Amino acid sequence: MIRVTHLITGLGVGGAERMLFRLLAATDRARFDHRVISLTGEGPMGRRIRAELGWPVQALGMAPGRPDPRVLPGLIRLLRASRPDLLQTWLYHADLLGLVAGRLARVPRIVWSLRCSTMQSGGWRLEAVKWLLARLSRWPDAVLANSQAGLEHHRGLGYAPRRWQVIPNGFDLDRLRRDPTARGRLLAELGLAEG
């Protein structure tokens, strides 16, 4: 059984949070044991992960948008107690604090997960975190990107990891299949004529 801890900046409703949920929902429970730690609050996705999937979720209560080293002792304790084989971090603040806590807790493997192709400026704090992450990018065992464009963007920021891996976002194509009756139902609901 491979024990994986996912450290994410927060568990609101967003793209990274949805991809984490999908990954956890599709996992082979005979091979993987997951737990999720949110740096901020539990949020709606954390409640869904716990209620619908049954994976443990813990929240550290950090203020959103501000990497706070005061959460490190609690994070290190959680990692030492759960002894994961792999720590996968999601989003910049989790990458930074997860790298520090993971190394201090002696987690054998740390993987960062980049979830954007480009990122608008998020103010000087986020820019400072990205600058620092670029300089630390050789420390995790691998850096995952959800697209080649994301990999190239981060390479342009100075990221130079030992190993890059592109794993595109997964989608259930059966749910996205065309419904030939949907147009007619919507027109009827809106009281519009065909055409």
Buried (B, 14 or more C-beta within 10 A) or exposed (E): EEBBBBBBBBBBEBEBBEBBBBBBEEBEEEEBBBBBBBBBBBBEBBEBBBEEBEBEBBBBEBEEBEBBEEBBEBBBEBBBEBEBBBBBBBBBBBBBBBBBBBBBBEBEBBBBBBBBBEBEEEEEEBEEBBEBBBEBBEBBBBBBBBBEEBBBBBBEBEBEBEEBEEEEEEEEEEEEEEEEEEEEEEEEEEEEEEE
